[in-house]
Amino acid sequence: AAFVAGRFDLAAVQYDSVVRRYPEHPQVNQALTQLASAYQGLGQLDQALEALQQLVKRLEAANDKSDLHAYTLLQIGKLQKDRMDFGAALSALQRVRAEHPKTDWSGEALNTIAQVHQGQKRYDEARAAFSQLIKELPGGFLAAEAQAGIGECFEAEGQAKKALAAYQVVLDKYPSAVWETAKARIDSLKKEIAGKHKKG
């Protein structure tokens, strides 16, 4: 109830109490998941990471490679990205790819890997990861997001025409999931290109 009400401080205390008092109870996995989310809601990323790492250890001790294992590793990767620990982020995300291949979790991990490269301004590697994602999961939201990511990489490098072409693919090929972002970037880039032609 505290978590749903947005009282993450109170929720964290309750979930932590469950983990400490009933370490062998099956519900501890859920408590650790929620504890990590509560800490994230409080902006306490180190504590959130600690809870997720504890959960991974529990799952692996029980030889549990379920969706919860994939989700937890993915969350660890995303948290490490937010903490700017890019090496640790890539390590966790690559584990999702290796241990949960051909799943949506793997696709989401690849998308986050691309974003990690993008955040480090390694645009060639980011584009390669986004392109691989489109190849693996050609239909749907993640592929559309990846195609928009390719456009963002070109745009960040000042390659306006290539960015424009990449964003146009989003409009032509994918459902309306990320149209608004792509359309706004296209309008902005067309103005930018037109402005350069006038000056030139």
BELLINCOR-V315316 format. One record per pair of residues at least 12 apart in sequence whose C-alpha atoms are under 10 Angstrom apart, sorted by the first residue. I is the first residue (numbers start at 0). GAP is how many residues later the second one is. D is the distance in whole Angstrom. If there is no record, write none. Layout:
i=I gap=GAP d=D
i=I gap=GAP d=D
//
This chain:
i=1 gap=12 d=9
i=1 gap=36 d=10
i=2 gap=12 d=10
i=2 gap=31 d=8
i=2 gap=32 d=9
i=2 gap=34 d=9
i=2 gap=35 d=7
i=2 gap=38 d=9
i=5 gap=32 d=9
i=5 gap=35 d=8
i=5 gap=36 d=10
i=6 gap=31 d=8
i=6 gap=34 d=9
i=6 gap=35 d=9
i=7 gap=26 d=10
i=7 gap=27 d=9
i=7 gap=29 d=8
i=7 gap=30 d=5
i=7 gap=31 d=7
i=7 gap=32 d=9
i=7 gap=33 d=6
i=7 gap=34 d=6
i=7 gap=35 d=10
i=8 gap=26 d=10
i=8 gap=29 d=7
i=8 gap=30 d=8
i=8 gap=32 d=9
i=8 gap=33 d=7
i=9 gap=28 d=9
i=10 gap=20 d=10
i=10 gap=23 d=8
i=10 gap=24 d=7
i=10 gap=26 d=10
i=10 gap=27 d=7
i=10 gap=28 d=9
i=11 gap=19 d=9
i=11 gap=20 d=10
i=11 gap=22 d=8
i=11 gap=23 d=5
i=11 gap=24 d=8
i=11 gap=25 d=9
i=11 gap=26 d=6
i=11 gap=27 d=7
i=11 gap=29 d=10
i=11 gap=30 d=9
i=11 gap=36 d=10
i=12 gap=22 d=8
i=12 gap=25 d=9
i=13 gap=17 d=9
i=13 gap=21 d=9
i=14 gap=13 d=9
i=14 gap=15 d=9
i=14 gap=16 d=5
i=14 gap=17 d=7
i=14 gap=18 d=9
i=14 gap=19 d=7
i=14 gap=20 d=6
i=14 gap=21 d=9
i=14 gap=23 d=9
i=15 gap=12 d=9
i=15 gap=15 d=8
i=15 gap=16 d=8
i=15 gap=18 d=10
i=15 gap=19 d=7
i=15 gap=20 d=10
i=15 gap=35 d=9
i=16 gap=14 d=9
i=17 gap=13 d=7
i=17 gap=14 d=9
i=17 gap=17 d=10
i=18 gap=12 d=7
i=18 gap=13 d=7
i=18 gap=16 d=9
i=18 gap=32 d=10
i=23 gap=34 d=10
i=27 gap=27 d=9
i=27 gap=30 d=9
i=28 gap=22 d=10
i=28 gap=23 d=10
i=28 gap=25 d=9
i=28 gap=26 d=6
i=28 gap=27 d=9
i=28 gap=29 d=8
i=28 gap=30 d=8
i=28 gap=39 d=9
i=29 gap=25 d=9
i=29 gap=38 d=9
i=30 gap=20 d=9
i=30 gap=24 d=9
i=31 gap=16 d=9
i=31 gap=18 d=10
i=31 gap=19 d=6
i=31 gap=20 d=7
i=31 gap=21 d=9
i=31 gap=22 d=8
i=31 gap=23 d=6
i=31 gap=24 d=10
i=32 gap=15 d=9
i=32 gap=18 d=7
i=32 gap=19 d=7
i=32 gap=21 d=10
i=32 gap=22 d=7
i=32 gap=35 d=9
i=32 gap=38 d=10
i=32 gap=39 d=8
i=32 gap=42 d=10
i=33 gap=14 d=9
i=33 gap=17 d=9
i=33 gap=18 d=10
i=34 gap=12 d=9
i=34 gap=13 d=7
i=34 gap=15 d=10
i=34 gap=16 d=7
i=34 gap=17 d=9
i=35 gap=12 d=4
i=35 gap=13 d=7
i=35 gap=14 d=8
i=35 gap=15 d=5
i=35 gap=16 d=6
i=35 gap=17 d=10
i=35 gap=19 d=10
i=35 gap=36 d=10
i=35 gap=39 d=9
i=35 gap=40 d=10
i=36 gap=12 d=10
i=36 gap=14 d=9
i=36 gap=15 d=9
i=36 gap=38 d=10
i=38 gap=12 d=9
i=39 gap=39 d=9
i=44 gap=34 d=7
i=44 gap=35 d=9
i=44 gap=37 d=8
i=44 gap=38 d=7
i=45 gap=33 d=9
i=45 gap=34 d=9
i=45 gap=37 d=8
i=47 gap=27 d=10
i=47 gap=28 d=9
i=47 gap=31 d=8
i=48 gap=23 d=10
i=48 gap=26 d=9
i=48 gap=27 d=6
i=48 gap=28 d=9
i=48 gap=29 d=10
i=48 gap=30 d=7
i=48 gap=31 d=8
i=48 gap=34 d=10
i=49 gap=26 d=9
i=50 gap=21 d=10
i=50 gap=25 d=10
i=51 gap=17 d=10
i=51 gap=19 d=10
i=51 gap=20 d=6
i=51 gap=21 d=8
i=51 gap=22 d=10
i=51 gap=23 d=8
i=51 gap=24 d=7
i=51 gap=27 d=10
i=52 gap=19 d=8
i=52 gap=20 d=8
i=52 gap=22 d=10
i=52 gap=23 d=7
i=54 gap=13 d=9
i=54 gap=14 d=8
i=54 gap=17 d=8
i=54 gap=18 d=10
i=55 gap=12 d=9
i=55 gap=13 d=6
i=55 gap=14 d=9
i=55 gap=15 d=10
i=55 gap=16 d=7
i=55 gap=17 d=7
i=55 gap=20 d=9
i=56 gap=12 d=10
i=58 gap=13 d=10
i=64 gap=34 d=8
i=64 gap=35 d=8
i=65 gap=34 d=9
i=66 gap=33 d=9
i=66 gap=36 d=10
i=66 gap=38 d=8
i=68 gap=27 d=9
i=68 gap=30 d=9
i=68 gap=31 d=9
i=69 gap=22 d=10
i=69 gap=23 d=9
i=69 gap=25 d=9
i=69 gap=26 d=6
i=69 gap=27 d=9
i=69 gap=29 d=8
i=69 gap=30 d=7
i=69 gap=33 d=9
i=69 gap=34 d=10
i=69 gap=35 d=6
i=69 gap=36 d=8
i=69 gap=39 d=9
i=70 gap=25 d=8
i=70 gap=34 d=7
i=70 gap=35 d=10
i=70 gap=37 d=10
i=70 gap=38 d=10
i=71 gap=20 d=9
i=71 gap=24 d=9
i=72 gap=16 d=9
i=72 gap=18 d=10
i=72 gap=19 d=6
i=72 gap=20 d=7
i=72 gap=21 d=9
i=72 gap=22 d=7
i=72 gap=23 d=6
i=72 gap=32 d=10
i=72 gap=36 d=9
i=73 gap=15 d=9
i=73 gap=18 d=7
i=73 gap=19 d=6
i=73 gap=20 d=9
i=73 gap=21 d=9
i=73 gap=22 d=7
i=73 gap=23 d=10
i=73 gap=31 d=7
i=73 gap=32 d=9
i=73 gap=34 d=8
i=73 gap=35 d=6
i=73 gap=36 d=10
i=73 gap=38 d=9
i=74 gap=14 d=9
i=74 gap=17 d=9
i=74 gap=18 d=9
i=74 gap=34 d=9
i=75 gap=12 d=9
i=75 gap=13 d=7
i=75 gap=14 d=10
i=75 gap=15 d=10
i=75 gap=16 d=7
i=75 gap=17 d=8
i=76 gap=12 d=4
i=76 gap=13 d=7
i=76 gap=14 d=8
i=76 gap=15 d=5
i=76 gap=16 d=5
i=76 gap=17 d=9
i=76 gap=18 d=9
i=76 gap=19 d=9
i=76 gap=32 d=8
i=76 gap=35 d=8
i=76 gap=36 d=9
i=76 gap=39 d=10
i=77 gap=12 d=9
i=77 gap=14 d=9
i=77 gap=15 d=8
i=77 gap=31 d=9
i=77 gap=34 d=7
i=77 gap=35 d=9
i=77 gap=37 d=10
i=77 gap=38 d=9
i=79 gap=12 d=9
i=79 gap=13 d=10
i=79 gap=36 d=10
i=80 gap=31 d=8
i=80 gap=32 d=9
i=80 gap=34 d=9
i=80 gap=35 d=6
i=80 gap=38 d=9
i=81 gap=34 d=9
i=83 gap=32 d=9
i=83 gap=35 d=9
i=83 gap=36 d=9
i=84 gap=31 d=10
i=85 gap=27 d=9
i=85 gap=30 d=7
i=85 gap=31 d=8
i=85 gap=33 d=9
i=85 gap=34 d=8
i=86 gap=29 d=9
i=88 gap=20 d=10
i=88 gap=23 d=9
i=88 gap=24 d=8
i=88 gap=27 d=8
i=89 gap=19 d=9
i=89 gap=20 d=10
i=89 gap=22 d=9
i=89 gap=23 d=6
i=89 gap=24 d=10
i=89 gap=26 d=8
i=89 gap=27 d=9
i=90 gap=22 d=10
i=91 gap=17 d=9
i=91 gap=21 d=10
i=92 gap=12 d=10
i=92 gap=13 d=8
i=92 gap=15 d=9
i=92 gap=16 d=5
i=92 gap=17 d=7
i=92 gap=18 d=10
i=92 gap=19 d=8
i=92 gap=20 d=7
i=93 gap=12 d=9
i=93 gap=15 d=7
i=93 gap=16 d=8
i=93 gap=19 d=8
i=94 gap=14 d=9
i=95 gap=12 d=9
i=95 gap=13 d=7
i=95 gap=14 d=9
i=96 gap=12 d=7
i=96 gap=13 d=7
i=101 gap=34 d=8
i=101 gap=35 d=9
i=102 gap=33 d=10
i=102 gap=34 d=9
i=103 gap=32 d=10
i=103 gap=33 d=8
i=103 gap=38 d=9
i=105 gap=27 d=9
i=105 gap=30 d=10
i=106 gap=23 d=10
i=106 gap=25 d=9
i=106 gap=26 d=6
i=106 gap=27 d=9
i=106 gap=29 d=8
i=106 gap=30 d=7
i=106 gap=35 d=8
i=106 gap=36 d=9
i=107 gap=25 d=9
i=107 gap=34 d=7
i=107 gap=35 d=10
i=108 gap=24 d=10
i=109 gap=16 d=10
i=109 gap=19 d=6
i=109 gap=20 d=7
i=109 gap=21 d=10
i=109 gap=22 d=8
i=109 gap=23 d=6
i=109 gap=26 d=10
i=109 gap=32 d=10
i=109 gap=36 d=10
i=110 gap=15 d=9
i=110 gap=18 d=7
i=110 gap=19 d=6
i=110 gap=20 d=10
i=110 gap=21 d=9
i=110 gap=22 d=7
i=110 gap=23 d=10
i=110 gap=31 d=7
i=110 gap=32 d=9
i=110 gap=34 d=8
i=110 gap=35 d=7
i=110 gap=38 d=9
i=111 gap=14 d=10
i=111 gap=17 d=9
i=111 gap=18 d=9
i=111 gap=34 d=10
i=112 gap=12 d=9
i=112 gap=13 d=8
i=112 gap=16 d=7
i=112 gap=17 d=9
i=113 gap=12 d=4
i=113 gap=13 d=7
i=113 gap=14 d=8
i=113 gap=15 d=5
i=113 gap=16 d=6
i=113 gap=17 d=9
i=113 gap=18 d=10
i=113 gap=19 d=9
i=113 gap=32 d=8
i=113 gap=35 d=8
i=113 gap=36 d=9
i=114 gap=12 d=10
i=114 gap=14 d=9
i=114 gap=15 d=9
i=114 gap=31 d=9
i=114 gap=34 d=8
i=114 gap=38 d=10
i=116 gap=12 d=9
i=116 gap=36 d=10
i=117 gap=31 d=9
i=117 gap=32 d=10
i=117 gap=34 d=9
i=117 gap=35 d=7
i=117 gap=38 d=9
i=118 gap=34 d=10
i=120 gap=32 d=8
i=120 gap=35 d=8
i=120 gap=36 d=9
i=121 gap=31 d=9
i=122 gap=26 d=10
i=122 gap=27 d=9
i=122 gap=29 d=9
i=122 gap=30 d=6
i=122 gap=31 d=8
i=122 gap=33 d=8
i=122 gap=34 d=8
i=123 gap=26 d=9
i=123 gap=29 d=8
i=123 gap=30 d=9
i=124 gap=28 d=10
i=125 gap=20 d=10
i=125 gap=23 d=8
i=125 gap=24 d=8
i=125 gap=27 d=8
i=126 gap=19 d=8
i=126 gap=20 d=9
i=126 gap=22 d=8
i=126 gap=23 d=5
i=126 gap=24 d=9
i=126 gap=25 d=9
i=126 gap=26 d=7
i=126 gap=27 d=9
i=127 gap=22 d=9
i=128 gap=17 d=9
i=128 gap=20 d=10
i=128 gap=21 d=9
i=129 gap=12 d=9
i=129 gap=13 d=8
i=129 gap=14 d=10
i=129 gap=15 d=9
i=129 gap=16 d=5
i=129 gap=17 d=7
i=129 gap=18 d=9
i=129 gap=19 d=7
i=129 gap=20 d=7
i=130 gap=12 d=9
i=130 gap=15 d=7
i=130 gap=16 d=8
i=130 gap=18 d=10
i=130 gap=19 d=8
i=131 gap=14 d=9
i=132 gap=12 d=10
i=132 gap=13 d=7
i=132 gap=14 d=9
i=133 gap=12 d=7
i=133 gap=13 d=7
i=137 gap=36 d=10
i=138 gap=34 d=9
i=138 gap=35 d=7
i=138 gap=36 d=9
i=139 gap=34 d=7
i=139 gap=35 d=8
i=139 gap=37 d=8
i=140 gap=33 d=8
i=140 gap=34 d=8
i=140 gap=35 d=9
i=140 gap=36 d=6
i=140 gap=37 d=8
i=141 gap=35 d=9
i=141 gap=36 d=10
i=142 gap=27 d=9
i=142 gap=31 d=8
i=143 gap=23 d=10
i=143 gap=25 d=9
i=143 gap=26 d=6
i=143 gap=27 d=9
i=143 gap=29 d=8
i=143 gap=30 d=6
i=143 gap=31 d=8
i=143 gap=32 d=9
i=143 gap=33 d=7
i=143 gap=34 d=7
i=143 gap=35 d=9
i=143 gap=38 d=10
i=144 gap=25 d=8
i=144 gap=29 d=10
i=144 gap=32 d=8
i=144 gap=33 d=7
i=144 gap=34 d=10
i=144 gap=36 d=10
i=144 gap=37 d=10
i=145 gap=24 d=9
i=146 gap=19 d=7
i=146 gap=20 d=7
i=146 gap=21 d=9
i=146 gap=22 d=7
i=146 gap=23 d=6
i=146 gap=26 d=10
i=146 gap=27 d=9
i=146 gap=31 d=10
i=146 gap=35 d=9
i=147 gap=15 d=9
i=147 gap=16 d=10
i=147 gap=18 d=7
i=147 gap=19 d=6
i=147 gap=20 d=9
i=147 gap=21 d=9
i=147 gap=22 d=7
i=147 gap=23 d=10
i=147 gap=30 d=8
i=147 gap=31 d=9
i=147 gap=33 d=8
i=147 gap=34 d=7
i=147 gap=37 d=10
i=148 gap=14 d=10
i=148 gap=17 d=9
i=148 gap=18 d=9
i=148 gap=33 d=10
i=149 gap=12 d=9
i=149 gap=13 d=7
i=149 gap=15 d=10
i=149 gap=16 d=6
i=149 gap=17 d=8
i=150 gap=12 d=4
i=150 gap=13 d=7
i=150 gap=14 d=8
i=150 gap=15 d=5
i=150 gap=16 d=6
i=150 gap=17 d=9
i=150 gap=18 d=9
i=150 gap=19 d=9
i=150 gap=31 d=9
i=150 gap=34 d=9
i=150 gap=35 d=10
i=151 gap=12 d=10
i=151 gap=14 d=9
i=151 gap=15 d=8
i=151 gap=30 d=10
i=151 gap=33 d=9
i=152 gap=13 d=10
i=153 gap=12 d=8
i=154 gap=30 d=9
i=154 gap=34 d=9
i=158 gap=30 d=10
i=159 gap=26 d=9
i=159 gap=28 d=10
i=159 gap=29 d=6
i=159 gap=30 d=8
i=159 gap=32 d=8
i=159 gap=33 d=7
i=160 gap=25 d=10
i=160 gap=28 d=8
i=160 gap=29 d=9
i=160 gap=31 d=10
i=160 gap=32 d=8
i=162 gap=19 d=10
i=162 gap=22 d=9
i=162 gap=23 d=8
i=162 gap=26 d=8
i=163 gap=18 d=9
i=163 gap=19 d=10
i=163 gap=21 d=8
i=163 gap=22 d=6
i=163 gap=23 d=9
i=163 gap=24 d=9
i=163 gap=25 d=7
i=163 gap=26 d=8
i=163 gap=29 d=10
i=164 gap=21 d=9
i=165 gap=16 d=9
i=165 gap=20 d=9
i=166 gap=12 d=9
i=166 gap=14 d=9
i=166 gap=15 d=5
i=166 gap=16 d=7
i=166 gap=17 d=10
i=166 gap=18 d=7
i=166 gap=19 d=7
i=167 gap=14 d=7
i=167 gap=15 d=8
i=167 gap=17 d=10
i=167 gap=18 d=7
i=168 gap=13 d=9
i=169 gap=12 d=7
i=169 gap=13 d=9
i=170 gap=12 d=7
i=170 gap=15 d=10
//
